[in-house]
Structures are given as C-alpha cells and as structure tokens.
Amino acid sequence: MTQAGRQGSPRNSSGRNSTGQNKAGRNPAQGGSRAGGAGYKGGGDRPFKHPKPREEAFIDPDLQGPAGEAADRPASGDWKQGKPAARKPGSRKPGAGKAPGTPGALKPKPRSAAAKTFGTRAFGGERFGQNLGAVRKPSRKRGPRGDVPQSEMHDADGIRLQKVMASAGVASRRVCEEMISEGRVEVDGKVVTELGVRVDPKTAVIHVDGLRIQLDENMVYMVFNKPKGVVSTMEDPDGRPCISDFVRNSHGERLFHVGRLDVATEGLLLLTNDGELANRLTHPSYEVPKTYLVQVRGPFPQGIGAQLKSGVELEDGFASVDSFKLVDSTPGHVLIEVVLHSGKNRIVRRLFDAVGFPVLRLVRVKVGPIGLGDQRQGSIRNLGKQEVGHLLASVGL
C-alpha cells in the first residue's frame, strides 16, 4: 500500500495509532480539538468539552474556617479550589457539628423506655421474677421538701440509707444515692433527700418510687400453680393431695395459703408467712382483683356478659364481675376471661350457674399484680423482689 493510502485509511484517520495527533486532540491547552478540527455534527471527531460543574454542597456557616472565607468562595462548581470547611470524618449531614438545641442542629435519637429506666428503676437489674413496671397507686400531695425534718428519721446507730437499699438489691450504691438525691425514696412515709441519713433496717419502712422494699429476709413469698384435685390446705386428714405435698420448705418457716381454691379449680395460689399481707389480700375492703379463665359449653349468646357485669342475685345476695371478655370460641366450647374482687366461696361457678352455663373448667391466672405466666402446673416459685414490692403496694403496705 502506498504512503498516501496508509494516511487515508480509517485506522489512521481516527488518530488512535497516531500518538501526536491524539495528544493534540485531547489537550485543550494546545488549542483545538482532535485531528481534523471539525465540529461535532460537521463530520469530524467530538470537540473537547469541559466537565459539567457539580452541584454546590451545603456549607454550614458555623463550620467554616477563618472569617470572610465564605464571602470569597465562588458560587460555582469551582468552590473546592478554596480551603474546605473542617468536618469530622463521617459527618455528612447538615448541622452535624452544631451543639444540641441550636437552630439547625440534628435532633438526638430518642432512647427507648427500657434504656431510660434500666439501672435507675428499683430492682432494675433483677433477673428473678417478672418485670411489672412502675407501681400504679394514687399520687399523694406532698409538701415542700424543705419542710421535711430529716433529723427526725435519722438514727445515729443505724446504717446509711443507700447501703440498706443496695443490700436489699434495689441498685448499686451509687445509683441508690442518685435516687435519694432525686427525692424518690421515702422512709416511714417521708421523702428523704440527704445522703447521710441512717436508718434501722429492722423498723424502717422504705419505699422507692412507691415500691416497698422488704428488708426482713425471713419473709417468704411464693406462687403455687395448683392442679385439679389438690385440696387448698397444708394438711388433709383424709389423705388427699394437699399443698404441703408440693412445698419443699428448706427454711423451716410455716407457710399458709392466701385464700382458697376448690378441689376442681386450678391456678394461682399465693403462699407466704407474712400475716399482715395475707389478711389484707383476703379482706374485702382492699378489693384485690382476681382474674379467671372460664370454659363453658357454647354457643354463648349475647347479653349474658352484660348481665354478669350488672349483677346476678344469688342465695347470699347480689354478685357481679368487674370485667367480661370472650377469649376464644370452638365448636361446643367457649373460653371467657372474667375479673372480680369478691372473695365469696365458689363465686365464679355460682355466677355462671345462675345464668344457665355451668363451668366446665376454671383456672385462676392472676391475683392483684401477680400472674402465672408460663409457670407449669404443680410447680412453686419464689416471687422476685419487684413482684413482692408490687404486691405489698397493692394493699397499701
């Protein structure tokens, strides 16, 4: 092939093997475009184009460098030629460097309720028992903290209050001191805010956020999931299965049951040696609610629940339930949840007999704030300290 033919071939005209022409066409500083110098639509190669300027990023005035730097910075894509504003690594969001509470600052992520209360709640680190949350009791009007005479509850021969609380498992001593300073601790019904107060653990009554702290280590509180056929007594002269057959009391304390369940009824039965608590739980004036699951034959017509709530006349007077809820329904059977505070003998069975639906199975699942949960039938467990506090608070102790 001749020299002219080599120069006119498509391979050479594109300039790919001609290093001199390629450099001249790609370098705008040397003037012009690639070989041929023609426009884009005129039949030649593409002319060189400046890159499209990038959008200007947001610059926080509070994060700029020296004064006056923002005014000298151009409003084009060449702003990066100046000194960039100082930013922390990984901080890309506008307002990331501003102090909390200032205009334009990022809002802090809200912590969950569990993160706020864990460690500062009474018995918050307790792994034993159920977590019942805060104590629900009516708020009392208190006078100013300065009017509370701290010296009246101070016992020079006693133990520091924060040490007593920490020994009872409320929290660490440092957290207990914070609770006292925040006015969350009561001793004998009076708010304590001084850290130097000493108390006698044998006689002092201490509450934290309304939760009673049981300082007597000899007190026992248990929950028994009674099976069907067990008599609600500690001893039975007829030799029938009773509560003592399931209790393994290694402390030698005499336990007694709170209330009764008939032989055919299953569920929760409280056992304790705290006589004052047992008396209040069974006294009708404290109206401790009890929750039952009732199984009857279906179908269950409408209006029976309203009748049970309004009241049914029995042989010993009128009786009613506090709440009525249909839980489940299967062919031939209905499961109902009722709550009532009456402690009359066989009250649930007699109520359903009066409306024409005899009880097939009856299980008590809750007494006051204490519930069975997933506790297996025939087992006994000790209540946690938080559960004991809630149980005491439910009857004003």
Secondary structure, 3 states (H helix, E strand, C coil): CCHHHHHHCHHHHCCCCCHHHHHHHHCHHHCCCCCCCCCCCCCCCCCCCCCCCCCCCCCCHHHCCCCCHHHHCCCCHHHHHCCCCCCCCCCCCCCCCCCCCCCCCCCCCCCCHHHHHCCCCCCCCCCCCCCCCCCCCCCCCCCCHHHCCHHHHCCCCCEEHHHHHHHCCCCCHHHHHHHHHCCCEEECCEEECCCCCEECCCCCCEEECCEECCCCCCCCEEEEEECCCCECCCCCCCCCCEHHHCCCCCCCCCCEEECCCCCCCEEEEEEECCHHHHHHHHCHHHCCCEEEEEEEECCCCCCHHHHHHHCEEECCEEECCCEEEEEEEECCEEEEEEEECCCCCCHHHHHHHHCCCCCCEEEEEEECCEECCCCCCCCEEECCHHHHHHHHHHCCC
